[in-house]
Amino acid sequence: MRTSPSIVPGDDDQDIYLVMDDFGGRLGLAWRETDPDSTDFEIVIRDLLDGQYSDPVRVVGFNTAEGR
């Protein structure tokens, strides 16, 4: 039987931050694709301050161990 790779991070106590960006017009809103090693608090804040996003509208953070 074939199994699919898990989408659950290997480290079960990890903080993850995702950024929703507004690309405007027909492109609209989308969660930005990010390298898994670049989803910690400091990197996301630095990227926001450096203007790496078009028009960020939401940042969501959660901890994988807490389930929220």
MIROTI-417483 format. One record per residue: residue number from 0; x negated, y negated, z negated of N, C-alpha, C, O, CB in turn. Coordinates in Angstrom, 2 decimals, always signed. Each point is the difference from the previous one (the first is absolute). Last residue first. Glycine has a CB too. Layout:
<rs>
r seq NUM; n_X X; n_Y Y; n_Z Z; ca_X X; ca_Y Y; ca_Z Z; c_X X; c_Y Y; c_Z Z; o_X X; o_Y Y; o_Z Z; cb_X X; cb_Y Y; cb_Z Z
...
</rs>
This chain:
<rs>
r seq 67; n_X +2.99; n_Y -25.13; n_Z -18.08; ca_X +0.70; ca_Y -1.27; ca_Z +0.26; c_X -0.98; c_Y -1.05; c_Z +0.43; o_X +0.40; o_Y -1.14; o_Z +0.26; cb_X +1.34; cb_Y +1.72; cb_Z -1.93
r seq 66; n_X -2.76; n_Y +3.95; n_Z +0.02; ca_X +1.13; ca_Y +0.20; ca_Z +0.90; c_X +0.80; c_Y -1.26; c_Z +0.25; o_X +1.17; o_Y +0.06; o_Z +0.37; cb_X -1.07; cb_Y +2.26; cb_Z -1.17
r seq 65; n_X -4.29; n_Y -1.21; n_Z -1.85; ca_X +1.23; ca_Y -0.46; ca_Z -0.65; c_X +1.23; c_Y +0.21; c_Z +0.86; o_X +1.12; o_Y -0.03; o_Z -0.50; cb_X -2.47; cb_Y -1.63; cb_Z -0.72
r seq 64; n_X -3.00; n_Y +2.72; n_Z +2.87; ca_X +0.23; ca_Y +0.83; ca_Z -1.19; c_X +1.32; c_Y -0.35; c_Z -0.68; o_X +0.69; o_Y +0.87; o_Z -0.53; cb_X -3.18; cb_Y -0.67; cb_Z +0.22
r seq 63; n_X +0.91; n_Y -2.73; n_Z +4.09; ca_X +0.44; ca_Y +1.34; ca_Z +0.39; c_X +0.28; c_Y +0.91; c_Z -1.19; o_X +0.85; o_Y +0.88; o_Z +0.09; cb_X -2.17; cb_Y -1.15; cb_Z +1.98
r seq 62; n_X +1.90; n_Y -5.15; n_Z -1.64; ca_X -0.98; ca_Y +0.95; ca_Z -0.52; c_X +0.51; c_Y +1.39; c_Z +0.26; o_X +1.14; o_Y +0.33; o_Z -0.35; cb_X -1.92; cb_Y -1.94; cb_Z -1.43
r seq 61; n_X +1.64; n_Y -3.50; n_Z +4.31; ca_X +0.51; ca_Y +1.10; ca_Z -0.79; c_X -1.14; c_Y +0.91; c_Z -0.43; o_X -1.08; o_Y +0.00; o_Z +0.60; cb_X +3.26; cb_Y -0.12; cb_Z +0.63
r seq 60; n_X -0.54; n_Y -4.96; n_Z +1.41; ca_X -1.02; ca_Y +0.80; ca_Z -0.66; c_X +0.65; c_Y +1.12; c_Z -0.78; o_X +1.05; o_Y -0.18; o_Z -0.61; cb_X -2.56; cb_Y -1.81; cb_Z +0.48
r seq 59; n_X +2.51; n_Y -1.86; n_Z +4.37; ca_X +0.55; ca_Y +1.00; ca_Z -0.90; c_X -1.16; c_Y +0.80; c_Z -0.57; o_X -0.85; o_Y +0.49; o_Z +0.74; cb_X +3.03; cb_Y -0.36; cb_Z +0.56
r seq 58; n_X -0.98; n_Y -5.09; n_Z +1.38; ca_X -1.06; ca_Y +0.92; ca_Z -0.41; c_X +0.62; c_Y +0.94; c_Z -1.03; o_X +0.60; o_Y -0.45; o_Z -0.98; cb_X -2.48; cb_Y -1.26; cb_Z +1.42
r seq 57; n_X +3.75; n_Y -1.94; n_Z +3.69; ca_X +0.19; ca_Y +0.84; ca_Z -1.18; c_X -1.25; c_Y +0.84; c_Z -0.24; o_X -0.60; o_Y +0.53; o_Z +0.93; cb_X +3.09; cb_Y -0.47; cb_Z -0.53
r seq 56; n_X -2.16; n_Y -3.34; n_Z +3.12; ca_X +1.27; ca_Y -0.32; ca_Z -0.67; c_X +0.21; c_Y +0.82; c_Z -1.27; o_X +0.83; o_Y -0.36; o_Z -0.83; cb_X +0.11; cb_Y -0.24; cb_Z +3.05
r seq 55; n_X -5.03; n_Y -1.39; n_Z +1.53; ca_X +0.40; ca_Y +1.01; ca_Z -0.98; c_X +1.26; c_Y -0.44; c_Z -0.74; o_X +0.10; o_Y -1.13; o_Z -0.48; cb_X -2.50; cb_Y +1.83; cb_Z +0.22
r seq 54; n_X +0.13; n_Y -1.83; n_Z +4.96; ca_X +0.92; ca_Y -0.72; ca_Z -0.89; c_X +0.50; c_Y +1.00; c_Z -1.05; o_X +1.11; o_Y +0.51; o_Z +0.13; cb_X -0.42; cb_Y -2.16; cb_Z +1.71
r seq 53; n_X -4.55; n_Y +2.67; n_Z +0.93; ca_X +0.67; ca_Y -1.04; ca_Z +0.78; c_X +0.85; c_Y -0.89; c_Z -0.90; o_X -0.18; o_Y -1.22; o_Z -0.05; cb_X +0.20; cb_Y +2.73; cb_Z +2.04
r seq 52; n_X -4.49; n_Y +0.98; n_Z -3.85; ca_X +1.39; ca_Y +0.32; ca_Z +0.33; c_X +0.62; c_Y -1.17; c_Z +0.74; o_X -0.36; o_Y -1.15; o_Z -0.24; cb_X +0.55; cb_Y +2.65; cb_Z -1.76
r seq 51; n_X -4.65; n_Y -1.60; n_Z +0.24; ca_X +0.02; ca_Y +1.23; ca_Z +0.79; c_X +1.42; c_Y +0.39; c_Z +0.45; o_X +0.16; o_Y +0.89; o_Z +0.82; cb_X -2.19; cb_Y -0.15; cb_Z -2.06
r seq 50; n_X -0.20; n_Y -4.61; n_Z -1.51; ca_X +0.88; ca_Y -0.15; ca_Z +1.15; c_X +0.07; c_Y +1.21; c_Z +0.91; o_X +0.20; o_Y -0.15; o_Z +1.20; cb_X -0.69; cb_Y -2.24; cb_Z -1.32
r seq 49; n_X -1.85; n_Y +1.56; n_Z -4.27; ca_X -0.80; ca_Y -0.15; ca_Z +1.22; c_X +0.86; c_Y -0.16; c_Z +1.25; o_X -0.53; o_Y -0.20; o_Z +1.09; cb_X -1.24; cb_Y +1.56; cb_Z -2.17
r seq 48; n_X +3.71; n_Y -0.52; n_Z -3.24; ca_X -0.67; ca_Y -1.30; ca_Z -0.04; c_X -0.81; c_Y -0.28; c_Z +1.26; o_X -0.16; o_Y -1.15; o_Z +0.39; cb_X +0.07; cb_Y +1.36; cb_Z -2.87
r seq 47; n_X +2.18; n_Y +4.03; n_Z +2.02; ca_X +1.03; ca_Y -1.04; ca_Z +0.04; c_X -0.64; c_Y -1.39; c_Z +0.05; o_X +0.41; o_Y -0.84; o_Z +0.80; cb_X +1.16; cb_Y +2.34; cb_Z -2.08
r seq 46; n_X -4.44; n_Y +2.19; n_Z +0.69; ca_X +0.53; ca_Y -0.05; ca_Z +1.37; c_X +1.10; c_Y -1.05; c_Z +0.15; o_X +0.08; o_Y -0.67; o_Z +1.03; cb_X -0.64; cb_Y +3.10; cb_Z -0.78
r seq 45; n_X -1.16; n_Y -1.65; n_Z -4.57; ca_X -1.02; ca_Y -0.62; ca_Z +0.84; c_X +0.48; c_Y -0.12; c_Z +1.44; o_X -0.19; o_Y -1.04; o_Z +0.64; cb_X -1.60; cb_Y +1.99; cb_Z -2.13
r seq 44; n_X +4.56; n_Y +1.37; n_Z -1.52; ca_X -0.02; ca_Y -1.44; ca_Z -0.31; c_X -1.02; c_Y -0.72; c_Z +0.88; o_X +0.29; o_Y -1.07; o_Z +0.52; cb_X +0.40; cb_Y +1.55; cb_Z -2.90
r seq 43; n_X -0.56; n_Y +4.19; n_Z +2.72; ca_X +1.23; ca_Y -0.58; ca_Z +0.55; c_X +0.04; c_Y -1.50; c_Z -0.26; o_X +0.36; o_Y -0.77; o_Z +0.89; cb_X +0.85; cb_Y +2.95; cb_Z -1.24
r seq 42; n_X -4.76; n_Y +0.25; n_Z -1.55; ca_X -0.14; ca_Y -0.08; ca_Z +1.46; c_X +1.24; c_Y -0.63; c_Z +0.63; o_X -0.13; o_Y -0.81; o_Z +0.91; cb_X -1.34; cb_Y +2.83; cb_Z -0.95
r seq 41; n_X +1.47; n_Y -1.24; n_Z -4.65; ca_X -0.98; ca_Y -1.02; ca_Z +0.36; c_X -0.12; c_Y -0.16; c_Z +1.52; o_X -0.09; o_Y -1.12; o_Z +0.51; cb_X -1.16; cb_Y +1.62; cb_Z -2.62
r seq 40; n_X +4.15; n_Y +2.96; n_Z +0.30; ca_X +0.45; ca_Y -1.36; ca_Z -0.30; c_X -0.96; c_Y -1.07; c_Z +0.53; o_X +0.42; o_Y -0.94; o_Z +0.67; cb_X +0.71; cb_Y +1.84; cb_Z -2.69
r seq 39; n_X -1.11; n_Y +3.82; n_Z +4.55; ca_X -0.05; ca_Y -0.38; ca_Z -1.41; c_X +0.27; c_Y -1.50; c_Z -0.14; o_X -0.05; o_Y -0.75; o_Z +0.97; cb_X -1.58; cb_Y +2.62; cb_Z -1.46
r seq 38; n_X +1.32; n_Y +1.05; n_Z +4.58; ca_X +1.32; ca_Y -0.33; ca_Z -0.55; c_X -0.06; c_Y -0.33; c_Z -1.48; o_X +1.02; o_Y +0.10; o_Z -0.70; cb_X +0.00; cb_Y +1.38; cb_Z +2.40
r seq 37; n_X -4.36; n_Y +0.20; n_Z +1.81; ca_X +0.17; ca_Y -1.46; ca_Z -0.05; c_X +1.35; c_Y -0.40; c_Z -0.57; o_X +0.52; o_Y -1.06; o_Z +0.34; cb_X -2.03; cb_Y +0.86; cb_Z +1.61
r seq 36; n_X -0.05; n_Y +4.74; n_Z -0.97; ca_X -0.98; ca_Y -0.55; ca_Z -0.95; c_X +0.13; c_Y -1.51; c_Z -0.17; o_X -0.70; o_Y -0.59; o_Z -0.82; cb_X -0.82; cb_Y +2.43; cb_Z +1.45
r seq 35; n_X +4.27; n_Y +0.57; n_Z +2.54; ca_X +0.33; ca_Y +0.38; ca_Z -1.38; c_X -0.98; c_Y -0.54; c_Z -1.05; o_X +0.39; o_Y -0.24; o_Z -1.14; cb_X +0.65; cb_Y +2.28; cb_Z +2.08
r seq 34; n_X +0.02; n_Y -4.61; n_Z +3.66; ca_X -0.88; ca_Y +1.09; ca_Z -0.39; c_X +0.30; c_Y +0.36; c_Z -1.45; o_X +0.08; o_Y -0.90; o_Z -0.84; cb_X -1.89; cb_Y +0.15; cb_Z +2.48
r seq 33; n_X +5.70; n_Y -1.49; n_Z +1.24; ca_X -1.20; ca_Y -0.33; ca_Z -0.77; c_X -0.80; c_Y +1.26; c_Z -0.29; o_X +0.56; o_Y +1.07; o_Z -0.23; cb_X +0.61; cb_Y -3.03; cb_Z -0.79
r seq 32; n_X +3.37; n_Y -0.61; n_Z +3.79; ca_X -0.79; ca_Y +1.22; ca_Z -0.08; c_X -1.34; c_Y -0.37; c_Z -0.64; o_X -0.65; o_Y -0.97; o_Z +0.40; cb_X +1.80; cb_Y +1.98; cb_Z +1.66
r seq 31; n_X +3.57; n_Y -3.72; n_Z -2.87; ca_X -1.29; ca_Y +0.03; ca_Z +0.67; c_X -0.70; c_Y +1.33; c_Z -0.20; o_X +0.00; o_Y +0.56; o_Z -1.10; cb_X -0.19; cb_Y -3.02; cb_Z +0.80
r seq 30; n_X +5.54; n_Y +1.40; n_Z +0.55; ca_X -1.01; ca_Y +0.28; ca_Z -1.01; c_X -1.32; c_Y +0.13; c_Z +0.74; o_X -0.09; o_Y +0.74; o_Z +0.98; cb_X +1.74; cb_Y +0.43; cb_Z -2.55
r seq 29; n_X +2.30; n_Y -4.24; n_Z +3.58; ca_X -0.59; ca_Y +1.33; ca_Z +0.00; c_X -0.95; c_Y +0.12; c_Z -1.18; o_X -0.66; o_Y -0.97; o_Z -0.39; cb_X +0.87; cb_Y +1.15; cb_Z +2.91
r seq 28; n_X +3.76; n_Y -3.68; n_Z +0.34; ca_X -0.71; ca_Y +0.42; ca_Z -1.20; c_X -0.57; c_Y +1.41; c_Z +0.15; o_X +0.59; o_Y +0.85; o_Z +0.66; cb_X +0.90; cb_Y -2.33; cb_Z -2.01
r seq 27; n_X -0.52; n_Y -1.53; n_Z +5.86; ca_X +0.62; ca_Y +0.10; ca_Z -1.32; c_X -0.92; c_Y +0.44; c_Z -1.12; o_X -1.21; o_Y -0.21; o_Z +0.04; cb_X +3.26; cb_Y +0.70; cb_Z +1.16
r seq 26; n_X -1.92; n_Y -1.16; n_Z +4.04; ca_X -0.81; ca_Y +0.98; ca_Z -0.73; c_X +0.52; c_Y +0.21; c_Z -1.42; o_X -0.01; o_Y +1.12; o_Z -0.50; cb_X -1.96; cb_Y -1.78; cb_Z +1.88
r seq 25; n_X +3.77; n_Y -2.62; n_Z +1.74; ca_X +0.46; ca_Y +1.36; ca_Z +0.26; c_X -0.77; c_Y +1.05; c_Z -0.79; o_X +0.50; o_Y +1.10; o_Z -0.21; cb_X +0.17; cb_Y -1.84; cb_Z +2.47
r seq 24; n_X -1.30; n_Y -4.02; n_Z -4.22; ca_X +0.71; ca_Y +0.32; ca_Z +1.24; c_X +0.48; c_Y +1.43; c_Z +0.10; o_X +0.58; o_Y +0.54; o_Z -0.94; cb_X -1.94; cb_Y -2.26; cb_Z +1.99
r seq 23; n_X -2.33; n_Y +1.15; n_Z -4.78; ca_X +0.83; ca_Y -0.97; ca_Z +0.69; c_X +0.69; c_Y +0.54; c_Z +1.25; o_X -0.36; o_Y +1.06; o_Z +0.52; cb_X -1.16; cb_Y -2.77; cb_Z -1.39
r seq 22; n_X -1.32; n_Y +3.77; n_Z -2.72; ca_X -0.68; ca_Y -0.32; ca_Z +1.25; c_X +0.81; c_Y -0.95; c_Z +0.87; o_X -0.45; o_Y -0.41; o_Z +1.07; cb_X -0.66; cb_Y +2.62; cb_Z -1.17
r seq 21; n_X +0.59; n_Y -0.78; n_Z -5.33; ca_X +0.98; ca_Y -0.46; ca_Z +0.98; c_X -0.76; c_Y -0.44; c_Z +1.25; o_X -0.73; o_Y -1.00; o_Z -0.03; cb_X +2.38; cb_Y +0.28; cb_Z -1.79
r seq 20; n_X -2.81; n_Y +4.43; n_Z -2.37; ca_X -0.39; ca_Y -1.18; ca_Z +0.76; c_X +1.10; c_Y -0.35; c_Z +1.00; o_X +0.62; o_Y +0.89; o_Z +0.57; cb_X -3.06; cb_Y -0.32; cb_Z -0.84
r seq 19; n_X +1.30; n_Y +2.38; n_Z -4.58; ca_X +0.93; ca_Y -0.15; ca_Z +1.11; c_X -0.32; c_Y -1.32; c_Z +0.68; o_X -0.08; o_Y -1.04; o_Z -0.65; cb_X +1.90; cb_Y +2.42; cb_Z -0.50
r seq 18; n_X -4.95; n_Y +2.03; n_Z -2.07; ca_X +0.40; ca_Y -1.35; ca_Z +0.39; c_X +0.95; c_Y +0.07; c_Z +1.18; o_X -0.30; o_Y +0.62; o_Z +1.02; cb_X -1.90; cb_Y -1.57; cb_Z -1.86
r seq 17; n_X +0.23; n_Y +4.24; n_Z -3.61; ca_X +0.37; ca_Y -0.10; ca_Z +1.40; c_X +0.51; c_Y -1.42; c_Z +0.27; o_X +0.61; o_Y -0.63; o_Z -0.86; cb_X -0.04; cb_Y +3.11; cb_Z +0.96
r seq 16; n_X -3.57; n_Y +0.65; n_Z -4.00; ca_X +0.66; ca_Y -1.25; ca_Z +0.33; c_X +0.23; c_Y -0.05; c_Z +1.50; o_X -0.91; o_Y +0.25; o_Z +0.79; cb_X -0.16; cb_Y -1.43; cb_Z -2.76
r seq 15; n_X -0.20; n_Y +4.86; n_Z -2.43; ca_X +0.10; ca_Y -0.24; ca_Z +1.44; c_X +0.76; c_Y -1.30; c_Z +0.21; o_X +1.01; o_Y -0.25; o_Z -0.66; cb_X -1.06; cb_Y +2.75; cb_Z +1.18
r seq 14; n_X -2.71; n_Y +0.66; n_Z -4.60; ca_X +0.82; ca_Y -1.17; ca_Z +0.32; c_X -0.08; c_Y -0.25; c_Z +1.50; o_X -1.08; o_Y -0.03; o_Z +0.58; cb_X +0.70; cb_Y -0.97; cb_Z -2.89
r seq 13; n_X -0.28; n_Y +5.78; n_Z -0.58; ca_X -0.57; ca_Y -0.98; ca_Z +0.90; c_X +0.99; c_Y -1.15; c_Z +0.20; o_X +1.19; o_Y +0.24; o_Z +0.17; cb_X -2.54; cb_Y +1.56; cb_Z +0.98
r seq 12; n_X +0.74; n_Y +3.22; n_Z -3.22; ca_X +0.15; ca_Y -1.24; ca_Z -0.78; c_X -0.68; c_Y -1.12; c_Z +0.77; o_X -1.14; o_Y -0.37; o_Z -0.29; cb_X +1.22; cb_Y +1.63; cb_Z -1.92
r seq 11; n_X -0.11; n_Y +3.31; n_Z +3.79; ca_X +1.37; ca_Y -0.17; ca_Z -0.47; c_X +0.20; c_Y -1.19; c_Z -0.94; o_X +1.07; o_Y -0.14; o_Z -0.58; cb_X -0.84; cb_Y +2.56; cb_Z +0.83
r seq 10; n_X -3.44; n_Y -0.90; n_Z +4.12; ca_X -0.17; ca_Y -0.52; ca_Z -1.36; c_X +1.39; c_Y -0.32; c_Z -0.54; o_X +0.69; o_Y -0.86; o_Z +0.55; cb_X -3.02; cb_Y -0.09; cb_Z -0.04
r seq 9; n_X +2.24; n_Y +2.43; n_Z +3.86; ca_X -0.65; ca_Y +1.03; ca_Z -0.79; c_X -0.20; c_Y -0.40; c_Z -1.45; o_X +0.11; o_Y +0.84; o_Z -0.89; cb_X -1.23; cb_Y -0.10; cb_Z +2.95
r seq 8; n_X +5.23; n_Y -2.64; n_Z +1.05; ca_X -1.43; ca_Y -0.19; ca_Z -0.22; c_X -0.57; c_Y +1.09; c_Z -0.90; o_X +0.68; o_Y +0.50; o_Z -0.90; cb_X -0.36; cb_Y -2.96; cb_Z +1.18
r seq 7; n_X +3.86; n_Y +3.32; n_Z +2.97; ca_X -0.23; ca_Y -0.43; ca_Z -1.37; c_X -1.50; c_Y -0.17; c_Z -0.21; o_X -0.77; o_Y +0.90; o_Z +0.33; cb_X +2.86; cb_Y +0.27; cb_Z -1.14
r seq 6; n_X +0.00; n_Y +0.64; n_Z +4.73; ca_X -0.12; ca_Y -1.45; ca_Z +0.07; c_X -0.23; c_Y -0.60; c_Z -1.39; o_X -0.15; o_Y -1.21; o_Z -0.14; cb_X +1.65; cb_Y +1.20; cb_Z +2.16
r seq 5; n_X -2.77; n_Y +5.07; n_Z +0.27; ca_X +0.74; ca_Y -0.77; ca_Z -1.00; c_X -0.19; c_Y -1.49; c_Z +0.23; o_X -1.10; o_Y -0.46; o_Z +0.34; cb_X +0.84; cb_Y +2.34; cb_Z -1.99
r seq 4; n_X +0.12; n_Y +1.93; n_Z +5.61; ca_X -0.84; ca_Y -0.62; ca_Z -1.02; c_X +0.85; c_Y -0.85; c_Z -0.94; o_X +1.01; o_Y -0.56; o_Z +0.41; cb_X -2.96; cb_Y +0.54; cb_Z +1.18
r seq 3; n_X +4.12; n_Y +4.34; n_Z +0.70; ca_X -0.38; ca_Y -1.37; ca_Z +0.35; c_X -0.92; c_Y -0.56; c_Z -1.07; o_X +0.09; o_Y +0.39; o_Z -1.16; cb_X +2.08; cb_Y -0.73; cb_Z +2.40
r seq 2; n_X -1.52; n_Y +5.65; n_Z +0.30; ca_X +0.39; ca_Y -1.02; ca_Z -0.98; c_X -0.49; c_Y -1.35; c_Z +0.48; o_X -1.04; o_Y -0.11; o_Z +0.64; cb_X +0.96; cb_Y +1.79; cb_Z -2.52
r seq 1; n_X +1.34; n_Y +3.60; n_Z +4.00; ca_X -0.74; ca_Y -1.26; ca_Z +0.05; c_X +0.50; c_Y -0.93; c_Z -1.08; o_X +1.20; o_Y -0.06; o_Z -0.29; cb_X -1.57; cb_Y +0.33; cb_Z +2.76
r seq 0; n_X +0.37; n_Y +5.31; n_Z -2.30; ca_X +0.84; ca_Y -1.17; ca_Z +0.00; c_X -0.90; c_Y -1.25; c_Z +0.00; o_X -0.95; o_Y -0.08; o_Z -0.78; cb_X +2.81; cb_Y +1.34; cb_Z -0.45
</rs>
